[in-house]
């Protein structure tokens, strides 16, 4: 695996992990009634997901250009990390919305 692909894969793992952590912190903030912080943490999670997508796009572009890479367990792990983080962030938004509605009752 070349250096560029390794950097992209590690970017997926790092940014995906950051997004999941921020989403979890957003839920915790909403649970405490701090919706301003919850919204900021969701924005941070989404920013990390954008960065992860940039890493993924680099890999996909190389593939589309015919530069096939060997798929390793690390590659699969990075994709899994990204998809889990996307799902977790989406779910966090829904949970925050529930807490927000409960606080308005």
Buried (B, 14 or more C-beta within 10 A) or exposed (E): EEEEBBEBBEBBBBBBBBBBBBBBBBBBBBEEEBBEBBBBBBEBBBBBBEBBBEBBEBBEEBEEEEEEBEEEEBBEBBBEBBEBBBEBBEEBBEBBEEBBEEEEE
